């Protein structure tokens, strides 16, 4: 029948009145007919029902390696038992396909457990004909793992093997001859230790304790994490990361105050995480990592307190403040004044550990008025708030935009002066700020929807 005529004869949908029982019966009949047409070649092996599985295989003469393997594993007498069993029997040629030396190694006494697992993966503890196997789709083996059956390319297949001769009867079971040795699936290895995530989790748990006035508890969590990573993954850690953790543990042992001990450990953890994040090693990339995380969401009560710091601290009279809108966004609004050498207004978050170690930057979702604004980060060592890291960005009037601020794009400033040193260490960031200082005295308004941390990959 041509491909075209076959297409014409095929029903586009199944009958709407067919019951589930009718459909199952139809499917089984179809499977049986397909097997009859494609599989049921005459078996070249004699089929005297008086012989057991071992005797049938021995008389065939094509299973000497299988027989030797069954003897070495102590399974010969089991397969002479009452059963019934279904054996998917690899021929000598099938064993010859294994890498050189494999069979000899498996026949050694020390490999008995492995050999037993392989051989029992070829045995079903019931009598299973080819039709029954295809109909079932899978069956549990003596080894414990299921073996799958299917028709593929017009051939009956069991797992990765093709059936060369099927339904060879014995007194205690049935044999199907296969063209390769089946290997049971290996148990899934436990997830690879991810040092980066262990350290990050310790910071997530420890930082809130530190901020709540419990530095000793925080230091204990940090120490456990450092020792765990060194003990469990020392052979997979980049040298710089291992050295940072070891040095931190030594430094922490010398500290008497829990607060200083926590900071010593945290410094080493931050350095180690920076090394891990910069290298595409198995340790750093063993499991997926988040590519962004919300730092501030102004629908959250916790995020709603952003006090203003204006130029009146230096004698100016600019005005600026923040409030939360009905839409759950923050609105930074006011007006600058250039009198008394003034001309700036800022709002900033309260000081806390923002847990930004290992992140590459921040994404600001804002809606402005077409003016230029400043975004700043303050650190735990920003003495009297004179030190800060700043980045300027433009807004479009009444348009929501996302502003990407890589941490290495922030410029270090002290009282407005640029300090040409290295990039900010994100682990030290304790507060974020928005400001305006463009010498424009018209009222300003900047709406802030969210602030997210991001990773480049």
N, C-alpha and C positions, 0 to 999 in steps of 0.2 A: 504494500500500500504506500502510495507516495506521501510525502510530508504534507502536501496540500489536502489530500483526501482525508488524512488522519486528523488534520485540524478541523475539517468540516464535521467529522463524526464526533468530535469531543464535545461533551455537554458543558455549556458555559457556567452553569450553576448546578448544585446538587438538588435532587427532587425535594420540594418543600414538604411533601407528606411522608418522607421516609423517617421511620423511627430510629432511635439510636441502635436498637438491636439489629434492625435490618441493615443499617450501615456497617456495623461491625462484621456481620456475616458476609456482606458484599466484599469488604476489605480483605477478610481472611481467604475467601475464594480467589480473589484476584492475586493475592500473594502466593497461594498454592499453585495456581496455574503458571505464574511467572517462574517459580522455582522449578516446576516440572519442565518448562521450556528451556531453562538456562543452566540448571545445575545437575540434573539427575543423569549424569553420565555413568555408564556401568563401572562398577568398582573393580580394579585389577586384583584386589586382595580377596582371598577366599573368606567365606562368611559362615563357618560352621558354628552354629549356636552352642555347641557343647564346649567350645574353648572360651577361656576367660580373656580379659583385655590383654594381659601380658603374653599369653600364648598366641593370640591373634597377631600382635605386633611382632613377636619373635618369628613366626612362620612367614611373615611378609618379607623379612630380610632387609628392610629399608630403615630400620630404627635401632641400629646397634648402639649409636651414641646415646639415644634416649634411654635405652635399657641400662647402659652403664651409669647414666646419671641417676636413674631411679634407684639402682643398687646403692650408689654412693650416698644418696639422701635417705636411704632406708624406707623407700616408699613402694618397693616391689610387692611385698606381701599385702600391703594395704589395697593395692589395685587388683589383687587376686581375690579380695574379699567379696562379700555378698553384693555390695553396692546398692543400687546401680550408680554408675559413673558415666560421665561424658568426657572423653579425652580428646583434646585438640593436639594431635601428635605431630611434632616437627620431624621431618625426615633427616637423614644424615646430611643431605645437601643443605638443609635449612641451618643445621648447626655449623656447617662449614662456612656459612656467610658471616658468622660472628668474627670479630677482630682476632687476629692470630694470637694464640696463647690463652684465649678466654676459656675455652672448654677445659683445658688442662688445669687452669687456676681454679675453676669451679669444682673440679673433681677432688681437690685437696681437702683433707679433713677439716682444716680451719675455715673453709668456705661453705660448710654444710648448711648453715642457716640461710645464707643467700641462695644457695642452690635449691633448697627446699621451697623458699618463697617463689622462685621462678617456676619450678615444676608444678606446684600446687595452683599457680595462676593459670595453668593449662587444663585444670580439671574442674568440672561442674559436678556437684554431689547429687545428680539425678540423671535419668536418661533423657536426652534432649535431641530430637531429630532436627534436621536442617530446617524443615518447615516450622517446627515449634520455636526454634531459635530466632528465625526471622520475625515470626509473629510476636514473640516476647520482646525483642529488641535488645534486651540485656539479661544477664543471669549472674548471680553471685558465684564466685569461684571458691575453691577450698582455701585459697590464700586469703580471702576476705574481700578483695576488691572486685567490683563488677566487670564483666567482659561484655563488650557491645557487639551486636551483629547487624549486618546490613547488606543490601545489594548495591554494588558499585561497579559501574562499567560492565554490567552483565555478569558479574562474579559475586559469589557468596563470600563475604569477608567476616572474619572474627578479629576484632581489634585491628591491628596493622597487617594481619596475615590474610592471604587468599586461601580458600579451601580448594585443595587439588583433588580430593576424593572424599565423598561424604557418606554418612549413614552406614558405616561398616559395623555390622552387628557382632556382639560377643555375648556370652552367657550372662555377664554382669554389667553390661553397658554398651556404649556405642563409641566408635572412633570416627573423627573427622581429621583427615590428613591436611596439614598446613605447610606453607612454603617458607616460613621463617619462625624464629624463636620469639615468643611473646615475652615482653618484659613488663612486670607490674609497675603501675605508676608509683613514682617516689613520693613519700609523704612530703607535704609542703614544709619547707624550712620556716622556722620562726622568722618574723620580720627582722631585717637587718637592724642592728643597733644604730640609731641616729643620734649622734652626739649633739648635733645642733639643737634638735628638738628637746633632748633631755635637759640641756642647759637652759633653753628657752622656757620650758615648763617650770623649772626651779625658780626662775626669775618671776614668772607669772604668780607662783605661790608665795615666794618670799618677799617680793617688793611690797605688797599690801600689808604684810606684818610689820615690815620696817616702818612704813608710813603711819602705822597705827601705834607706834611706840613700843614695838616688840623686836628690837634688833637682834637679841640672842636667838629667838626662834628663826628669824630670817637667816642668820649666820649658820645655824644648824642645817637648814635646808640647802643652802649654797654649798656647804662642806660635803654633805652627802652626795650631791650631784657631781661635784668635782671628782670625788674619790670613785664614784660609780663609773664615770666615763673613763677615768684612767685605768681602773681595774678591768673593765669589760671590753674596752675598745682601744687599748694602748697601741696594739699592733696596726691599727687602721687609722690612727690620728695623724694628721700632718704634724711634723716636728714642732712647728711654731705654736700650734694649739696645745700640744702636750706640755711644752715648756711653760706656756702661760699659766696653765692650771697647776703645774707643780710649784712654780714660783709663788703663786697666790696662796697655796696651802702652807708653804713655809712662812710667808709673810704673816698669814693669819695666826699661826701658832705663836708668833712673837707679840701679838696685840693682846692687851689686857682688857680693853673695853669692847663689849659686844658690837657696838656701833662701828668701831674702826675695823674689827675683824670682818664684819659683813662687807664693808667697803673694799677691803683687801681682796676678799674672795670675788666680789662682783667685778672688780677691775680685771682680774684674770679671766673670768668667764666672758666678759665683753671682748677681751683680746682674742680668746680662743674662738668665739663665735664669728668674729670678723675674719679670722683665718679660714674657718670652715666655709663661710659664705662666699669667699673669694675663689675657692677651688672646687671644680666639678668632681670631687672625689665621691666614692661610694658612701663614705661616712656622712658627708654633708648632704647627699642627695638620695639617701636610701628610701625615703618616703616623701610623698607630696607635701609641699609647704604652701601655706596661704600666700596669695599674691597681693592681697590688700586686707586691711583691718581698720575698722572705724575707730578713730581716736576720740572725736567729739561729734555728738549728735545732739542738736540743741532741743530736741523733743524730750531729752533726758534731763531730769531735774538736776542731776549732778553736774551737767555741763552748762547750766544756765548762769552761773556766777562768773562773770568776766568784768571785774572792776576797771574803771578808767584811770589812766595816769596821764595828765595833761601838762602843758607847759607852765601851769601855775606853780609847780614845784620849783620853778626857776624864775618866778615873777611874772610869767605871761598870763593871759586871760582867755586863752582858747577854751572852747567848750566841746566836750565829747562824752558820750556815754553809750551803754549798750542796753538793749531790752529784748525780750523774747516775743516774737510775733504769734498771732493766732495759728499760723501755719507751722509752728514749731521750728522756726529759724531764728538766728540771732541777727539783730540789726544794730550796726555801729553807725551812729549819726551825731552830727554836731556842726560846728563852724569854727574855723581857725581865725585867730587874730594875730597880726604881726606886731602889735604893740608890745613894748617892754622886751623887745628882742625875742618874742615868742613865735609860735607858728607850728606847733605840733600837738597831736592828740593820739592816744593809744588806748587800747583795751587789751587785757591779758588774762590768761587763765590762772587759776590758783596753782601754787607750786606743789608738784607731786611727781612721783616717778611715772613717766608716760610709757615705759617699757618699750622703747624704740630700738633696742639693740638688735642688730641683724637686719633692720629695714633700710631701704635705700633712699627714701625721701617721703614727701607728703603730697597729697592731692587736695587742693582747696576747691570746693564748689561754691562759687560766689556770684552775686549779681550786684553790679555797681552802677555808677553814674557817668562813666566815661573818664574818670580821673585815675591818677596813679596812686597806688597804695603800697605800703611796706608790710612784709610778713617777717616776723622775728622769732628766734628761739633763744631762750635763756637757759643757762645750765646751772648745775649745783655749785659751780665755783664762780658764778657771776657776782663778784664782790660788789655789794651795795647796788646791784642791778646796773652797774656801769658797763659791764661787758655783755654783749649780745651778738647774735649772728643774724644777718638781715638779707632779705631778697626783695626787690621791687617788682611789681607786676601791674599791668594795665587792665582796666575793665572796659566793658562795652555797656553803654547806657541801656538799662532795663533788659539786659540779656544775661542768662545764666551761662557761666563759662567754668571750665575746670582748669585750674592753674596747677601745673606740676612743678614741684620744688624739690629737686634733688638735694640731699644734704650737702653734697660737695659744691653746690652752687651758692650756699649761704656764705656771706662775707663777714669776717670777724670785725666788730667795731667796738671801740672804747670811746664813750662820750662823743660819738659822731665821727671819729677818726678811724680810717681803715687800718687794720693790723695784718700785715702780709704773713700769715702763718698757715699751718695745715688746716684741713677741713674739720668741721665739728665732729666730735664723737657722739653719735646719736644716743648712746646709752646714758650720757650725762644730761640730756635735755629734761628739764623739769617744768617748763612753762612755755606757752606759745602766745604770740601777740600780733595784733593788727594795728597799723598806724597810718597816719596821713601827715605829710609835711611838705606839700607841693606849693606852699605860699599862695594858694587860692583861698580867698576869704569867703567865697560863696558856701552855703550849706552843703554838707556832704552826707552821703548815705551809702553804706556798704552792707548788703545782706549776705549772711553766711549760712549755708545749708548744712555742710558737713566738712570734716577734716579726716582724711584717711591716710594711713601709712601704706606704702607699697614696696614691693620688691621688683627688681627689674626682670627677674625670670622666675 
